[in-house]
Amino acid sequence: MWAGRYYYAGGYVRFFLMILSHNTLANYYQTNFSLMQYHKYSLSDIETMVPWERDIYVKMLVDYLEKLEEESKRR
């Protein structure tokens, strides 16, 4: 019984290690700092996000900033 549960939990651990393998610890803290300092997210909001949810919001923010930069270059 416990072996099955441990194996199942181990599957989750392997899943999150695979999902988060692209992000270094330094990048994680730098991104958190930028989100808090420049975009007014609170640390509790960032920390309670599911890892892929955080990645989605960061990607959307990067896309938005790139769009603003393109518009400013056109002017």
PQR file of N, CA, C, O and H, with PARSE charges and radii, in Angstrom:
ATOM      1  N   MET A   1       0.825  -1.198   0.000 -0.4000 1.5000
ATOM      2  CA  MET A   1       0.000   0.000   0.000 -0.0000 2.0000
ATOM      3  C   MET A   1       0.862   1.251   0.000  0.5500 1.7000
ATOM      4  O   MET A   1       0.669   2.115  -0.855 -0.5500 1.4000
ATOM      5  N   TRP A   2       1.813   1.383   0.935 -0.4000 1.5000
ATOM      6  CA  TRP A   2       2.644   2.579   0.994 -0.0000 2.0000
ATOM      7  C   TRP A   2       3.594   2.673  -0.196  0.5500 1.7000
ATOM      8  O   TRP A   2       3.904   3.763  -0.675 -0.5500 1.4000
ATOM      9  H   TRP A   2       1.969   0.681   1.630  0.4000 1.0000
ATOM     10  N   ALA A   3       4.047   1.519  -0.660 -0.4000 1.5000
ATOM     11  CA  ALA A   3       4.963   1.518  -1.803 -0.0000 2.0000
ATOM     12  C   ALA A   3       4.282   2.121  -3.024  0.5500 1.7000
ATOM     13  O   ALA A   3       4.910   2.865  -3.778 -0.5500 1.4000
ATOM     14  H   ALA A   3       3.795   0.633  -0.271  0.4000 1.0000
ATOM     15  N   GLY A   4       3.017   1.811  -3.224 -0.4000 1.5000
ATOM     16  CA  GLY A   4       2.282   2.381  -4.352 -0.0000 2.0000
ATOM     17  C   GLY A   4       2.121   3.883  -4.232  0.5500 1.7000
ATOM     18  O   GLY A   4       2.246   4.611  -5.216 -0.5500 1.4000
ATOM     19  H   GLY A   4       2.508   1.207  -2.611  0.4000 1.0000
ATOM     20  N   ARG A   5       1.847   4.333  -3.043 -0.4000 1.5000
ATOM     21  CA  ARG A   5       1.701   5.774  -2.835 -0.0000 2.0000
ATOM     22  C   ARG A   5       3.027   6.493  -3.022  0.5500 1.7000
ATOM     23  O   ARG A   5       3.081   7.568  -3.620 -0.5500 1.4000
ATOM     24  H   ARG A   5       1.746   3.741  -2.243  0.4000 1.0000
ATOM     25  N   TYR A   6       4.098   5.894  -2.506 -0.4000 1.5000
ATOM     26  CA  TYR A   6       5.408   6.522  -2.657 -0.0000 2.0000
ATOM     27  C   TYR A   6       5.793   6.603  -4.131  0.5500 1.7000
ATOM     28  O   TYR A   6       6.309   7.619  -4.597 -0.5500 1.4000
ATOM     29  H   TYR A   6       4.054   5.021  -2.020  0.4000 1.0000
ATOM     30  N   TYR A   7       5.536   5.531  -4.848 -0.4000 1.5000
ATOM     31  CA  TYR A   7       5.867   5.523  -6.271 -0.0000 2.0000
ATOM     32  C   TYR A   7       5.059   6.597  -6.985  0.5500 1.7000
ATOM     33  O   TYR A   7       5.584   7.303  -7.846 -0.5500 1.4000
ATOM     34  H   TYR A   7       5.116   4.706  -4.470  0.4000 1.0000
ATOM     35  N   TYR A   8       3.792   6.722  -6.632 -0.4000 1.5000
ATOM     36  CA  TYR A   8       2.931   7.728  -7.257 -0.0000 2.0000
ATOM     37  C   TYR A   8       3.445   9.125  -6.944  0.5500 1.7000
ATOM     38  O   TYR A   8       3.501   9.976  -7.831 -0.5500 1.4000
ATOM     39  H   TYR A   8       3.365   6.148  -5.933  0.4000 1.0000
ATOM     40  N   ALA A   9       3.824   9.371  -5.685 -0.4000 1.5000
ATOM     41  CA  ALA A   9       4.379  10.676  -5.313 -0.0000 2.0000
ATOM     42  C   ALA A   9       5.707  10.897  -6.027  0.5500 1.7000
ATOM     43  O   ALA A   9       6.014  12.019  -6.429 -0.5500 1.4000
ATOM     44  H   ALA A   9       3.778   8.680  -4.964  0.4000 1.0000
ATOM     45  N   GLY A  10       6.503   9.831  -6.189 -0.4000 1.5000
ATOM     46  CA  GLY A  10       7.758   9.951  -6.915 -0.0000 2.0000
ATOM     47  C   GLY A  10       7.525  10.352  -8.354  0.5500 1.7000
ATOM     48  O   GLY A  10       8.342  11.056  -8.946 -0.5500 1.4000
ATOM     49  H   GLY A  10       6.253   8.919  -5.862  0.4000 1.0000
ATOM     50  N   GLY A  11       6.415   9.910  -8.920 -0.4000 1.5000
ATOM     51  CA  GLY A  11       6.064  10.319 -10.281 -0.0000 2.0000
ATOM     52  C   GLY A  11       5.841  11.818 -10.361  0.5500 1.7000
ATOM     53  O   GLY A  11       6.256  12.458 -11.327 -0.5500 1.4000
ATOM     54  H   GLY A  11       5.750   9.338  -8.439  0.4000 1.0000
ATOM     55  N   TYR A  12       5.195  12.379  -9.361 -0.4000 1.5000
ATOM     56  CA  TYR A  12       5.003  13.821  -9.320 -0.0000 2.0000
ATOM     57  C   TYR A  12       6.328  14.554  -9.207  0.5500 1.7000
ATOM     58  O   TYR A  12       6.542  15.568  -9.871 -0.5500 1.4000
ATOM     59  H   TYR A  12       4.859  11.859  -8.576  0.4000 1.0000
ATOM     60  N   VAL A  13       7.211  14.045  -8.374 -0.4000 1.5000
ATOM     61  CA  VAL A  13       8.516  14.677  -8.189 -0.0000 2.0000
ATOM     62  C   VAL A  13       9.271  14.681  -9.511  0.5500 1.7000
ATOM     63  O   VAL A  13       9.827  15.706  -9.906 -0.5500 1.4000
ATOM     64  H   VAL A  13       7.038  13.221  -7.834  0.4000 1.0000
ATOM     65  N   ARG A  14       9.293  13.551 -10.191 -0.4000 1.5000
ATOM     66  CA  ARG A  14       9.978  13.475 -11.486 -0.0000 2.0000
ATOM     67  C   ARG A  14       9.341  14.420 -12.493  0.5500 1.7000
ATOM     68  O   ARG A  14      10.040  15.052 -13.286 -0.5500 1.4000
ATOM     69  H   ARG A  14       8.842  12.718  -9.870  0.4000 1.0000
ATOM     70  N   PHE A  15       8.011  14.519 -12.463 -0.4000 1.5000
ATOM     71  CA  PHE A  15       7.308  15.414 -13.381 -0.0000 2.0000
ATOM     72  C   PHE A  15       7.726  16.862 -13.172  0.5500 1.7000
ATOM     73  O   PHE A  15       8.045  17.561 -14.134 -0.5500 1.4000
ATOM     74  H   PHE A  15       7.443  14.006 -11.818  0.4000 1.0000
ATOM     75  N   PHE A  16       7.727  17.325 -11.906 -0.4000 1.5000
ATOM     76  CA  PHE A  16       8.082  18.715 -11.638 -0.0000 2.0000
ATOM     77  C   PHE A  16       9.555  18.988 -11.886  0.5500 1.7000
ATOM     78  O   PHE A  16       9.911  20.086 -12.312 -0.5500 1.4000
ATOM     79  H   PHE A  16       7.468  16.757 -11.125  0.4000 1.0000
ATOM     80  N   LEU A  17      10.420  18.012 -11.628 -0.4000 1.5000
ATOM     81  CA  LEU A  17      11.832  18.199 -11.955 -0.0000 2.0000
ATOM     82  C   LEU A  17      12.024  18.367 -13.451  0.5500 1.7000
ATOM     83  O   LEU A  17      12.849  19.171 -13.884 -0.5500 1.4000
ATOM     84  H   LEU A  17      10.130  17.120 -11.282  0.4000 1.0000
ATOM     85  N   MET A  18      11.278  17.625 -14.235 -0.4000 1.5000
ATOM     86  CA  MET A  18      11.366  17.737 -15.687 -0.0000 2.0000
ATOM     87  C   MET A  18      10.814  19.083 -16.154  0.5500 1.7000
ATOM     88  O   MET A  18      11.416  19.743 -17.000 -0.5500 1.4000
ATOM     89  H   MET A  18      10.608  16.971 -13.883  0.4000 1.0000
ATOM     90  N   ILE A  19       9.679  19.484 -15.607 -0.4000 1.5000
ATOM     91  CA  ILE A  19       9.043  20.744 -16.013 -0.0000 2.0000
ATOM     92  C   ILE A  19       9.928  21.938 -15.667  0.5500 1.7000
ATOM     93  O   ILE A  19      10.037  22.873 -16.459 -0.5500 1.4000
ATOM     94  H   ILE A  19       9.190  18.948 -14.919  0.4000 1.0000
ATOM     95  N   LEU A  20      10.560  21.918 -14.497 -0.4000 1.5000
ATOM     96  CA  LEU A  20      11.328  23.057 -14.016 -0.0000 2.0000
ATOM     97  C   LEU A  20      12.806  22.976 -14.358  0.5500 1.7000
ATOM     98  O   LEU A  20      13.579  23.816 -13.897 -0.5500 1.4000
ATOM     99  H   LEU A  20      10.472  21.157 -13.853  0.4000 1.0000
ATOM    100  N   SER A  21      13.220  22.011 -15.137 -0.4000 1.5000
ATOM    101  CA  SER A  21      14.643  21.836 -15.410 -0.0000 2.0000
ATOM    102  C   SER A  21      15.226  22.962 -16.245  0.5500 1.7000
ATOM    103  O   SER A  21      16.443  23.146 -16.244 -0.5500 1.4000
ATOM    104  H   SER A  21      12.592  21.329 -15.511  0.4000 1.0000
ATOM    105  N   HIS A  22      14.405  23.721 -16.957 -0.4000 1.5000
ATOM    106  CA  HIS A  22      14.902  24.820 -17.780 -0.0000 2.0000
ATOM    107  C   HIS A  22      15.216  26.068 -16.953  0.5500 1.7000
ATOM    108  O   HIS A  22      15.842  27.000 -17.457 -0.5500 1.4000
ATOM    109  H   HIS A  22      13.417  23.572 -16.958  0.4000 1.0000
ATOM    110  N   ASN A  23      14.794  26.094 -15.714 -0.4000 1.5000
ATOM    111  CA  ASN A  23      14.914  27.279 -14.884 -0.0000 2.0000
ATOM    112  C   ASN A  23      15.990  27.073 -13.819  0.5500 1.7000
ATOM    113  O   ASN A  23      15.912  26.136 -13.025 -0.5500 1.4000
ATOM    114  H   ASN A  23      14.285  25.336 -15.305  0.4000 1.0000
ATOM    115  N   THR A  24      16.987  27.948 -13.805 -0.4000 1.5000
ATOM    116  CA  THR A  24      18.009  27.864 -12.772 -0.0000 2.0000
ATOM    117  C   THR A  24      17.521  28.597 -11.527  0.5500 1.7000
ATOM    118  O   THR A  24      16.558  29.362 -11.584 -0.5500 1.4000
ATOM    119  H   THR A  24      17.050  28.709 -14.450  0.4000 1.0000
ATOM    120  N   LEU A  25      18.180  28.363 -10.425 -0.4000 1.5000
ATOM    121  CA  LEU A  25      17.798  29.033  -9.188 -0.0000 2.0000
ATOM    122  C   LEU A  25      17.999  30.545  -9.297  0.5500 1.7000
ATOM    123  O   LEU A  25      17.172  31.324  -8.822 -0.5500 1.4000
ATOM    124  H   LEU A  25      18.962  27.742 -10.379  0.4000 1.0000
ATOM    125  N   ALA A  26      19.104  30.951  -9.926 -0.4000 1.5000
ATOM    126  CA  ALA A  26      19.361  32.385 -10.112 -0.0000 2.0000
ATOM    127  C   ALA A  26      18.282  33.024 -10.978  0.5500 1.7000
ATOM    128  O   ALA A  26      17.817  34.125 -10.681 -0.5500 1.4000
ATOM    129  H   ALA A  26      19.775  30.318 -10.312  0.4000 1.0000
ATOM    130  N   ASN A  27      17.885  32.341 -12.043 -0.4000 1.5000
ATOM    131  CA  ASN A  27      16.835  32.860 -12.913 -0.0000 2.0000
ATOM    132  C   ASN A  27      15.506  32.936 -12.179  0.5500 1.7000
ATOM    133  O   ASN A  27      14.742  33.881 -12.373 -0.5500 1.4000
ATOM    134  H   ASN A  27      18.262  31.447 -12.284  0.4000 1.0000
ATOM    135  N   TYR A  28      15.226  31.952 -11.343 -0.4000 1.5000
ATOM    136  CA  TYR A  28      13.993  31.939 -10.564 -0.0000 2.0000
ATOM    137  C   TYR A  28      13.895  33.177  -9.671  0.5500 1.7000
ATOM    138  O   TYR A  28      12.866  33.853  -9.649 -0.5500 1.4000
ATOM    139  H   TYR A  28      15.847  31.184 -11.186  0.4000 1.0000
ATOM    140  N   TYR A  29      14.969  33.471  -8.934 -0.4000 1.5000
ATOM    141  CA  TYR A  29      14.960  34.635  -8.046 -0.0000 2.0000
ATOM    142  C   TYR A  29      14.969  35.944  -8.825  0.5500 1.7000
ATOM    143  O   TYR A  29      14.334  36.910  -8.401 -0.5500 1.4000
ATOM    144  H   TYR A  29      15.805  32.922  -8.952  0.4000 1.0000
ATOM    145  N   GLN A  30      15.663  36.000  -9.940 -0.4000 1.5000
ATOM    146  CA  GLN A  30      15.679  37.212 -10.759 -0.0000 2.0000
ATOM    147  C   GLN A  30      14.296  37.501 -11.321  0.5500 1.7000
ATOM    148  O   GLN A  30      13.851  38.649 -11.335 -0.5500 1.4000
ATOM    149  H   GLN A  30      16.178  35.216 -10.285  0.4000 1.0000
ATOM    150  N   THR A  31      13.623  36.465 -11.779 -0.4000 1.5000
ATOM    151  CA  THR A  31      12.271  36.641 -12.310 -0.0000 2.0000
ATOM    152  C   THR A  31      11.309  37.073 -11.213  0.5500 1.7000
ATOM    153  O   THR A  31      10.486  37.963 -11.428 -0.5500 1.4000
ATOM    154  H   THR A  31      13.983  35.533 -11.767  0.4000 1.0000
ATOM    155  N   ASN A  32      11.402  36.457 -10.042 -0.4000 1.5000
ATOM    156  CA  ASN A  32      10.552  36.871  -8.923 -0.0000 2.0000
ATOM    157  C   ASN A  32      10.792  38.332  -8.570  0.5500 1.7000
ATOM    158  O   ASN A  32       9.844  39.088  -8.360 -0.5500 1.4000
ATOM    159  H   ASN A  32      12.071  35.735  -9.867  0.4000 1.0000
ATOM    160  N   PHE A  33      12.060  38.730  -8.503 -0.4000 1.5000
ATOM    161  CA  PHE A  33      12.391  40.118  -8.183 -0.0000 2.0000
ATOM    162  C   PHE A  33      11.802  41.062  -9.227  0.5500 1.7000
ATOM    163  O   PHE A  33      11.209  42.083  -8.878 -0.5500 1.4000
ATOM    164  H   PHE A  33      12.831  38.116  -8.674  0.4000 1.0000
ATOM    165  N   SER A  34      11.961  40.728 -10.491 -0.4000 1.5000
ATOM    166  CA  SER A  34      11.435  41.591 -11.556 -0.0000 2.0000
ATOM    167  C   SER A  34       9.920  41.692 -11.495  0.5500 1.7000
ATOM    168  O   SER A  34       9.361  42.777 -11.659 -0.5500 1.4000
ATOM    169  H   SER A  34      12.442  39.899 -10.775  0.4000 1.0000
ATOM    170  N   LEU A  35       9.256  40.577 -11.263 -0.4000 1.5000
ATOM    171  CA  LEU A  35       7.800  40.607 -11.159 -0.0000 2.0000
ATOM    172  C   LEU A  35       7.337  41.467  -9.988  0.5500 1.7000
ATOM    173  O   LEU A  35       6.339  42.180 -10.093 -0.5500 1.4000
ATOM    174  H   LEU A  35       9.710  39.695 -11.131  0.4000 1.0000
ATOM    175  N   MET A  36       8.057  41.399  -8.878 -0.4000 1.5000
ATOM    176  CA  MET A  36       7.677  42.197  -7.708 -0.0000 2.0000
ATOM    177  C   MET A  36       8.035  43.667  -7.895  0.5500 1.7000
ATOM    178  O   MET A  36       7.217  44.540  -7.605 -0.5500 1.4000
ATOM    179  H   MET A  36       8.868  40.820  -8.793  0.4000 1.0000
ATOM    180  N   GLN A  37       9.233  43.952  -8.370 -0.4000 1.5000
ATOM    181  CA  GLN A  37       9.736  45.321  -8.434 -0.0000 2.0000
ATOM    182  C   GLN A  37       9.081  46.136  -9.543  0.5500 1.7000
ATOM    183  O   GLN A  37       8.669  47.274  -9.321 -0.5500 1.4000
ATOM    184  H   GLN A  37       9.897  43.242  -8.605  0.4000 1.0000
ATOM    185  N   TYR A  38       8.986  45.553 -10.735 -0.4000 1.5000
ATOM    186  CA  TYR A  38       8.557  46.323 -11.900 -0.0000 2.0000
ATOM    187  C   TYR A  38       7.103  46.117 -12.282  0.5500 1.7000
ATOM    188  O   TYR A  38       6.519  46.961 -12.962 -0.5500 1.4000
ATOM    189  H   TYR A  38       9.321  44.628 -10.915  0.4000 1.0000
ATOM    190  N   HIS A  39       6.507  45.006 -11.855 -0.4000 1.5000
ATOM    191  CA  HIS A  39       5.153  44.699 -12.291 -0.0000 2.0000
ATOM    192  C   HIS A  39       4.179  44.539 -11.137  0.5500 1.7000
ATOM    193  O   HIS A  39       3.028  44.155 -11.344 -0.5500 1.4000
ATOM    194  H   HIS A  39       6.981  44.320 -11.303  0.4000 1.0000
ATOM    195  N   LYS A  40       4.627  44.828  -9.935 -0.4000 1.5000
ATOM    196  CA  LYS A  40       3.788  44.929  -8.733 -0.0000 2.0000
ATOM    197  C   LYS A  40       3.059  43.644  -8.346  0.5500 1.7000
ATOM    198  O   LYS A  40       1.964  43.702  -7.787 -0.5500 1.4000
ATOM    199  H   LYS A  40       5.563  45.140  -9.768  0.4000 1.0000
ATOM    200  N   TYR A  41       3.654  42.484  -8.635 -0.4000 1.5000
ATOM    201  CA  TYR A  41       3.137  41.226  -8.092 -0.0000 2.0000
ATOM    202  C   TYR A  41       3.640  41.123  -6.652  0.5500 1.7000
ATOM    203  O   TYR A  41       4.726  41.610  -6.338 -0.5500 1.4000
ATOM    204  H   TYR A  41       4.544  42.436  -9.089  0.4000 1.0000
ATOM    205  N   SER A  42       2.865  40.499  -5.791 -0.4000 1.5000
ATOM    206  CA  SER A  42       3.351  40.238  -4.441 -0.0000 2.0000
ATOM    207  C   SER A  42       4.034  38.868  -4.427  0.5500 1.7000
ATOM    208  O   SER A  42       3.720  37.999  -5.241 -0.5500 1.4000
ATOM    209  H   SER A  42       1.983  40.103  -6.047  0.4000 1.0000
ATOM    210  N   LEU A  43       4.959  38.688  -3.505 -0.4000 1.5000
ATOM    211  CA  LEU A  43       5.668  37.417  -3.421 -0.0000 2.0000
ATOM    212  C   LEU A  43       4.712  36.273  -3.114  0.5500 1.7000
ATOM    213  O   LEU A  43       4.887  35.163  -3.616 -0.5500 1.4000
ATOM    214  H   LEU A  43       5.215  39.393  -2.843  0.4000 1.0000
ATOM    215  N   SER A  44       3.707  36.539  -2.295 -0.4000 1.5000
ATOM    216  CA  SER A  44       2.742  35.480  -1.987 -0.0000 2.0000
ATOM    217  C   SER A  44       1.952  35.076  -3.233  0.5500 1.7000
ATOM    218  O   SER A  44       1.636  33.898  -3.403 -0.5500 1.4000
ATOM    219  H   SER A  44       3.565  37.441  -1.887  0.4000 1.0000
ATOM    220  N   ASP A  45       1.625  36.044  -4.114 -0.4000 1.5000
ATOM    221  CA  ASP A  45       0.944  35.712  -5.363 -0.0000 2.0000
ATOM    222  C   ASP A  45       1.824  34.838  -6.250  0.5500 1.7000
ATOM    223  O   ASP A  45       1.350  33.871  -6.846 -0.5500 1.4000
ATOM    224  H   ASP A  45       1.882  37.000  -3.976  0.4000 1.0000
ATOM    225  N   ILE A  46       3.097  35.181  -6.333 -0.4000 1.5000
ATOM    226  CA  ILE A  46       4.030  34.427  -7.173 -0.0000 2.0000
ATOM    227  C   ILE A  46       4.241  33.032  -6.612  0.5500 1.7000
ATOM    228  O   ILE A  46       4.221  32.053  -7.358 -0.5500 1.4000
ATOM    229  H   ILE A  46       3.482  35.967  -5.849  0.4000 1.0000
ATOM    230  N   GLU A  47       4.442  32.935  -5.309 -0.4000 1.5000
ATOM    231  CA  GLU A  47       4.742  31.649  -4.693 -0.0000 2.0000
ATOM    232  C   GLU A  47       3.564  30.691  -4.708  0.5500 1.7000
ATOM    233  O   GLU A  47       3.773  29.478  -4.685 -0.5500 1.4000
ATOM    234  H   GLU A  47       4.458  33.731  -4.704  0.4000 1.0000
ATOM    235  N   THR A  48       2.331  31.191  -4.746 -0.4000 1.5000
ATOM    236  CA  THR A  48       1.170  30.304  -4.745 -0.0000 2.0000
ATOM    237  C   THR A  48       0.774  29.856  -6.143  0.5500 1.7000
ATOM    238  O   THR A  48      -0.135  29.041  -6.294 -0.5500 1.4000
ATOM    239  H   THR A  48       2.161  32.176  -4.765  0.4000 1.0000
ATOM    240  N   MET A  49       1.447  30.378  -7.173 -0.4000 1.5000
ATOM    241  CA  MET A  49       1.150  29.941  -8.532 -0.0000 2.0000
ATOM    242  C   MET A  49       1.679  28.529  -8.746  0.5500 1.7000
ATOM    243  O   MET A  49       2.706  28.139  -8.191 -0.5500 1.4000
ATOM    244  H   MET A  49       2.186  31.040  -7.051  0.4000 1.0000
ATOM    245  N   VAL A  50       0.961  27.784  -9.554 -0.4000 1.5000
ATOM    246  CA  VAL A  50       1.438  26.481 -10.006 -0.0000 2.0000
ATOM    247  C   VAL A  50       2.597  26.765 -10.961  0.5500 1.7000
ATOM    248  O   VAL A  50       2.542  27.756 -11.690 -0.5500 1.4000
ATOM    249  H   VAL A  50       0.127  28.101 -10.005  0.4000 1.0000
ATOM    250  N   PRO A  51       3.643  25.937 -10.987 -0.5600 1.5000
ATOM    251  CA  PRO A  51       4.817  26.254 -11.801  0.2800 2.0000
ATOM    252  C   PRO A  51       4.510  26.595 -13.257  0.5500 1.7000
ATOM    253  O   PRO A  51       5.071  27.554 -13.788 -0.5500 1.4000
ATOM    254  N   TRP A  52       3.643  25.844 -13.911 -0.4000 1.5000
ATOM    255  CA  TRP A  52       3.364  26.165 -15.304 -0.0000 2.0000
ATOM    256  C   TRP A  52       2.499  27.406 -15.423  0.5500 1.7000
ATOM    257  O   TRP A  52       2.543  28.078 -16.454 -0.5500 1.4000
ATOM    258  H   TRP A  52       3.187  25.065 -13.480  0.4000 1.0000
ATOM    259  N   GLU A  53       1.710  27.734 -14.403 -0.4000 1.5000
ATOM    260  CA  GLU A  53       0.919  28.963 -14.407 -0.0000 2.0000
ATOM    261  C   GLU A  53       1.855  30.165 -14.382  0.5500 1.7000
ATOM    262  O   GLU A  53       1.634  31.144 -15.096 -0.5500 1.4000
ATOM    263  H   GLU A  53       1.674  27.188 -13.566  0.4000 1.0000
ATOM    264  N   ARG A  54       2.885  30.094 -13.574 -0.4000 1.5000
ATOM    265  CA  ARG A  54       3.876  31.169 -13.500 -0.0000 2.0000
ATOM    266  C   ARG A  54       4.561  31.347 -14.851  0.5500 1.7000
ATOM    267  O   ARG A  54       4.752  32.473 -15.308 -0.5500 1.4000
ATOM    268  H   ARG A  54       3.065  29.299 -12.995  0.4000 1.0000
ATOM    269  N   ASP A  55       4.927  30.247 -15.484 -0.4000 1.5000
ATOM    270  CA  ASP A  55       5.561  30.310 -16.804 -0.0000 2.0000
ATOM    271  C   ASP A  55       4.638  30.948 -17.834  0.5500 1.7000
ATOM    272  O   ASP A  55       5.088  31.719 -18.682 -0.5500 1.4000
ATOM    273  H   ASP A  55       4.772  29.332 -15.112  0.4000 1.0000
ATOM    274  N   ILE A  56       3.360  30.631 -17.764 -0.4000 1.5000
ATOM    275  CA  ILE A  56       2.394  31.215 -18.707 -0.0000 2.0000
ATOM    276  C   ILE A  56       2.287  32.722 -18.495  0.5500 1.7000
ATOM    277  O   ILE A  56       2.307  33.482 -19.463 -0.5500 1.4000
ATOM    278  H   ILE A  56       2.995  30.004 -17.076  0.4000 1.0000
ATOM    279  N   TYR A  57       2.173  33.163 -17.244 -0.4000 1.5000
ATOM    280  CA  TYR A  57       2.076  34.599 -16.980 -0.0000 2.0000
ATOM    281  C   TYR A  57       3.354  35.340 -17.390  0.5500 1.7000
ATOM    282  O   TYR A  57       3.284  36.449 -17.919 -0.5500 1.4000
ATOM    283  H   TYR A  57       2.156  32.545 -16.458  0.4000 1.0000
ATOM    284  N   VAL A  58       4.503  34.738 -17.150 -0.4000 1.5000
ATOM    285  CA  VAL A  58       5.765  35.373 -17.555 -0.0000 2.0000
ATOM    286  C   VAL A  58       5.827  35.474 -19.069  0.5500 1.7000
ATOM    287  O   VAL A  58       6.235  36.509 -19.597 -0.5500 1.4000
ATOM    288  H   VAL A  58       4.560  33.837 -16.720  0.4000 1.0000
ATOM    289  N   LYS A  59       5.430  34.420 -19.784 -0.4000 1.5000
ATOM    290  CA  LYS A  59       5.423  34.441 -21.249 -0.0000 2.0000
ATOM    291  C   LYS A  59       4.470  35.503 -21.772  0.5500 1.7000
ATOM    292  O   LYS A  59       4.807  36.229 -22.706 -0.5500 1.4000
ATOM    293  H   LYS A  59       5.098  33.580 -19.356  0.4000 1.0000
ATOM    294  N   MET A  60       3.288  35.602 -21.184 -0.4000 1.5000
ATOM    295  CA  MET A  60       2.329  36.623 -21.607 -0.0000 2.0000
ATOM    296  C   MET A  60       2.886  38.023 -21.359  0.5500 1.7000
ATOM    297  O   MET A  60       2.695  38.919 -22.181 -0.5500 1.4000
ATOM    298  H   MET A  60       3.014  35.011 -20.425  0.4000 1.0000
ATOM    299  N   LEU A  61       3.569  38.215 -20.240 -0.4000 1.5000
ATOM    300  CA  LEU A  61       4.161  39.510 -19.933 -0.0000 2.0000
ATOM    301  C   LEU A  61       5.273  39.850 -20.913  0.5500 1.7000
ATOM    302  O   LEU A  61       5.370  40.993 -21.361 -0.5500 1.4000
ATOM    303  H   LEU A  61       3.725  37.486 -19.573  0.4000 1.0000
ATOM    304  N   VAL A  62       6.112  38.882 -21.254 -0.4000 1.5000
ATOM    305  CA  VAL A  62       7.183  39.107 -22.232 -0.0000 2.0000
ATOM    306  C   VAL A  62       6.594  39.468 -23.587  0.5500 1.7000
ATOM    307  O   VAL A  62       7.077  40.389 -24.245 -0.5500 1.4000
ATOM    308  H   VAL A  62       6.033  37.954 -20.891  0.4000 1.0000
ATOM    309  N   ASP A  63       5.563  38.757 -24.009 -0.4000 1.5000
ATOM    310  CA  ASP A  63       4.906  39.068 -25.284 -0.0000 2.0000
ATOM    311  C   ASP A  63       4.335  40.483 -25.284  0.5500 1.7000
ATOM    312  O   ASP A  63       4.458  41.208 -26.271 -0.5500 1.4000
ATOM    313  H   ASP A  63       5.171  38.008 -23.475  0.4000 1.0000
ATOM    314  N   TYR A  64       3.715  40.868 -24.180 -0.4000 1.5000
ATOM    315  CA  TYR A  64       3.143  42.212 -24.063 -0.0000 2.0000
ATOM    316  C   TYR A  64       4.229  43.285 -24.129  0.5500 1.7000
ATOM    317  O   TYR A  64       4.061  44.302 -24.803 -0.5500 1.4000
ATOM    318  H   TYR A  64       3.615  40.279 -23.379  0.4000 1.0000
ATOM    319  N   LEU A  65       5.343  43.058 -23.430 -0.4000 1.5000
ATOM    320  CA  LEU A  65       6.427  44.037 -23.449 -0.0000 2.0000
ATOM    321  C   LEU A  65       7.069  44.140 -24.831  0.5500 1.7000
ATOM    322  O   LEU A  65       7.450  45.230 -25.258 -0.5500 1.4000
ATOM    323  H   LEU A  65       5.479  42.233 -22.883  0.4000 1.0000
ATOM    324  N   GLU A  66       7.191  43.012 -25.530 -0.4000 1.5000
ATOM    325  CA  GLU A  66       7.715  43.043 -26.897 -0.0000 2.0000
ATOM    326  C   GLU A  66       6.778  43.806 -27.824  0.5500 1.7000
ATOM    327  O   GLU A  66       7.233  44.539 -28.702 -0.5500 1.4000
ATOM    328  H   GLU A  66       6.882  42.127 -25.182  0.4000 1.0000
ATOM    329  N   LYS A  67       5.480  43.637 -27.635 -0.4000 1.5000
ATOM    330  CA  LYS A  67       4.500  44.362 -28.443 -0.0000 2.0000
ATOM    331  C   LYS A  67       4.610  45.869 -28.189  0.5500 1.7000
ATOM    332  O   LYS A  67       4.569  46.661 -29.130 -0.5500 1.4000
ATOM    333  H   LYS A  67       5.111  43.042 -26.922  0.4000 1.0000
ATOM    334  N   LEU A  68       4.747  46.260 -26.932 -0.4000 1.5000
ATOM    335  CA  LEU A  68       4.914  47.676 -26.616 -0.0000 2.0000
ATOM    336  C   LEU A  68       6.194  48.239 -27.234  0.5500 1.7000
ATOM    337  O   LEU A  68       6.207  49.371 -27.717 -0.5500 1.4000
ATOM    338  H   LEU A  68       4.781  45.617 -26.167  0.4000 1.0000
ATOM    339  N   GLU A  69       7.255  47.460 -27.218 -0.4000 1.5000
ATOM    340  CA  GLU A  69       8.516  47.907 -27.798 -0.0000 2.0000
ATOM    341  C   GLU A  69       8.397  48.086 -29.309  0.5500 1.7000
ATOM    342  O   GLU A  69       8.922  49.054 -29.858 -0.5500 1.4000
ATOM    343  H   GLU A  69       7.245  46.540 -26.825  0.4000 1.0000
ATOM    344  N   GLU A  70       7.716  47.168 -29.985 -0.4000 1.5000
ATOM    345  CA  GLU A  70       7.503  47.288 -31.422 -0.0000 2.0000
ATOM    346  C   GLU A  70       6.692  48.533 -31.752  0.5500 1.7000
ATOM    347  O   GLU A  70       7.012  49.247 -32.703 -0.5500 1.4000
ATOM    348  H   GLU A  70       7.289  46.381 -29.539  0.4000 1.0000
ATOM    349  N   GLU A  71       5.646  48.800 -30.977 -0.4000 1.5000
ATOM    350  CA  GLU A  71       4.827  49.990 -31.216 -0.0000 2.0000
ATOM    351  C   GLU A  71       5.615  51.263 -31.002  0.5500 1.7000
ATOM    352  O   GLU A  71       5.438  52.231 -31.742 -0.5500 1.4000
ATOM    353  H   GLU A  71       5.386  48.220 -30.205  0.4000 1.0000
ATOM    354  N   SER A  72       6.482  51.282 -30.005 -0.4000 1.5000
ATOM    355  CA  SER A  72       7.294  52.485 -29.755 -0.0000 2.0000
ATOM    356  C   SER A  72       8.322  52.687 -30.870  0.5500 1.7000
ATOM    357  O   SER A  72       8.647  53.827 -31.204 -0.5500 1.4000
ATOM    358  H   SER A  72       6.626  50.496 -29.404  0.4000 1.0000
ATOM    359  N   LYS A  73       8.838  51.596 -31.450 -0.4000 1.5000
ATOM    360  CA  LYS A  73       9.786  51.728 -32.558 -0.0000 2.0000
ATOM    361  C   LYS A  73       9.097  52.247 -33.824  0.5500 1.7000
ATOM    362  O   LYS A  73       9.705  52.980 -34.604 -0.5500 1.4000
ATOM    363  H   LYS A  73       8.574  50.671 -31.179  0.4000 1.0000
ATOM    364  N   ARG A  74       7.836  51.871 -34.027 -0.4000 1.5000
ATOM    365  CA  ARG A  74       7.085  52.336 -35.203 -0.0000 2.0000
ATOM    366  C   ARG A  74       6.825  53.834 -35.138  0.5500 1.7000
ATOM    367  O   ARG A  74       6.740  54.499 -36.170 -0.5500 1.4000
ATOM    368  H   ARG A  74       7.342  51.275 -33.393  0.4000 1.0000
ATOM    369  N   ARG A  75       6.700  54.359 -33.932 -0.4000 1.5000
ATOM    370  CA  ARG A  75       6.411  55.792 -33.780 -0.0000 2.0000
ATOM    371  C   ARG A  75       7.662  56.539 -33.960  0.5500 1.7000
ATOM    372  O   ARG A  75       7.666  57.767 -33.877 -0.5500 1.4000
ATOM    373  H   ARG A  75       6.769  53.818 -33.094  0.4000 1.0000
TER
END
